Amino acid sequence: MTLKSILPFLLICLLFSMSVTCKKSSSNPDSPPDTSEVIYRNPAYPVEVRVEDLLSRMTLEEKIGQMAQADRGALQSESDIKTYFLGSILSGGGSAPSPNVPSEWGDMYDRFQHLAMSTRLGIPIIYGIDAVHGHNNVYGATIFPHNIGMGCTGNPDLMEQAARATAEELAGTGLDWTFGPCIAVPRDERWGRTYEGFGETPELAVMMGAAAVRGFQGTELGASPTSVLACAKHFVGDGGTTGGHDQGNTEVDEQTLRQIHLPGYLAAIQAGAGSIMVSFSSWNGQKMHGNHYLLTEVLKGELGFDGFLVSDWAGIDQLPGDYRSDVEISINAGLDMIMVPDKYIQFINTLKDLVGRNRVPLARIDDAVRRILRIKFRMGLFEHPYTDRSYTGSVGSAAHRQIARECVRQSLVLLKNQNQILPLSKSMNRIHVAGKSADNVGNQCGGWTISWQGSSGNITPGSTILQAIQNTITGNTIITYSYTGANAAGADVGIVVIGETPYAEGQGDRSDLHLAPEDVAAIQNVKNAGVPVVAVLISGRPMVIEPVLELCDAFIAAWLPGTEGRGVADVIFGDYAPTGKLSHSWPRNMAQIPVNAGDPVYDPLFPYGFGLTY
């Protein structure tokens, strides 16, 4: 080596030495911190400097641990968080501590976080959960309308408020990462996740998805104690599968994929989304979990996404081949964190072996870990790793329920109002309430509520539509109720609340969207009693209602309104004039599905954007 060749290196060393000397001798409080410190622990340094310092100190085992996410209920031992340097824990639908109360969630989170912070490098975990319409896994939390209803509000400011309230409730339980918003663009109502998207057009995904990101994360990720990490999902095309089959195949050309399914992600990235979840589904036969072009070239390259990609629940297991090839393909395709609910040890050992055999480049590992650490530093987790108990009391608070009530009001779509029967007078002699969903908070909330699939009944505190009607009428009006619509004779009006019972992904796929026989019977019973019918439909998508629509004097699409049934009563009795507009074209019959605005032949029962008012 010649003197000429080492001069640049010597110059750098000299400058660095001078810099250190200046920093140590400086008394200026605004000067850079002392470089003799552990840089990554000092928040005065830029995030990227802290990331590189920490990354340089990590072993391969510590790096791979950051890439693994285990479900809390699948941990063989809580100490595995420390043993395997796990970077993340999640709660799948219904995976909750016992008792399922906010303080217990905070205790669990802090216990897990203590284990992570006691590792050699003290890298905090990030805890993920599907808080998709409020902090919906927690008993007593405020449950907002599902996204299909929020899309009908057309109000991004309200969406932002709902997400902000949800973030506060998350913070009150310690949790710092929500798997939302879902910015799927559902194009076939047979899909069981239709209600998770805002509507059938990319414009709604752009407008409402970006608003949700801002609500969850705040003006800047980590800028406040209630800033939680958003996760736009499911990249990409999950709402466009053929036949509406969950985890199916989206068979469209790239131009269509970009025009319909991609814009929401660009908007989410521009709003600052720090994570994106990859879809179970395929694009023209190729599983998204192994699609290098879309994950790395388009999302990370073309769109400039600098956060991290997380798989869906055991999503890599669906790739062709054995588990070893699943890990190799998904990591090389661009996935950064793998949701391995119960296979976290196998995943860690497999990936370590793949790196050792040069099947997965170390540079790819470093890129993944760099992205994960970047977000953790931006979130301020290293400085504030534990639950902020000052927000625990916000879970299910009156203020948050009032926001949810306003969301319900604005989400309802009035489809029919014959002879202006609505709004109803509060001074009628008798109102008869009927239908299986009139007094059922579980049906109002739908799936992803307390449990994965949701369930009917009194599953969490809230106001049912019947209770809301009873609380609205304070005079001498008599309120009667029957499940079947019986005994309606003599009432001034019948309010019949019908629709779907709870479901979530997979189990929610349907080939028949006709109303259940008991719903039709309840409407017929009230009508046959000579009583005018106001029908309220609780559903996660448009249903085939044409056979009963003529029996109804008024018809309201209430979607899945959540715990605040008072918002429904507000519209029925005129305390709020309906403003909701359909986020989905409403089909006449099953043969017409899929039907979407812009179709060459377009003749729905009600068009996209339809909605009456008073």
Protein Blocks (a to p, Z undefined) as FASTA:
>chain_A
ZZklmmmmmmmmmmmmmmmmmmmmpcbfkbccdfkbcfklpmkbcfklmmmmmmmmpcfk
lmmmmmpccdfklpmbfklmmmnopabdcddehiacddddfklmmmmmmmmmmmmmmmmn
opacddddddfgojfkbghiacdddfklmmmnopaklmmmmmmmmmmmmmmnopabdcbd
dfbdcfbfkbmklmmpgbjbfklmmmmmmmmmmmmnombghkamklccddddddehklmc
ghhighiacdddfklmmmmmmmmmmmmmmnopabdcddfbdeehiafklmmklmmmmmmm
mnopabdcdddehklmmpgcdfklmmmmmmmnopabdcdfklmmmmmmmmmmmmmnopac
fklmmmmmmmmmmmmmmnommmmmbccfklmmmgopaklmmmmmmmmmmmpccfbdghhl
accdfkbfbdcdedjklmcfklmnoghihianopedjfbgcddfklmmmmmmmclbdcdd
dfklpakgopabdcddeddddddehjlpcfbfcdcfklmmmmmmmmmnopacddddddfb
dcdfklmmmmpmbdcdekjnbjmlmlmmmmmnopaccfbdcfbdcdfblklpccdehiab
acdfbdghiacdZZ
